[in-house]
């Protein structure tokens, strides 16, 4: 190999090294941007999850209230049925006498 060929090879190697350093810098910047984007997305998702948990707690309270109201309706329906039976009984007694 001649001196000229060696110099050309060294120049090529140096150029490759410079390109690799540029690519490394670009890759590091990309990784930093992606990491920042992922962290922002994570924070947004956690905030949304917190809101959803709050809504779920409210819904659980509403469900408990509805169950309580339904139980009251069931009791009232039973009382109404009992009153109807009494009225029917009185009407039957009144009609048979």
Protein Blocks (a to p, Z undefined) as FASTA:
>chain_A
ZZklmmmmmmmmmmmmmmmmmmmmmmmmmmmmmmmmmmmmmmmmmmmmmmmmmmmmmmmm
mmmmmmmmmmmmmmmmmmmmmmmmmmmmmmmmmmmZZ
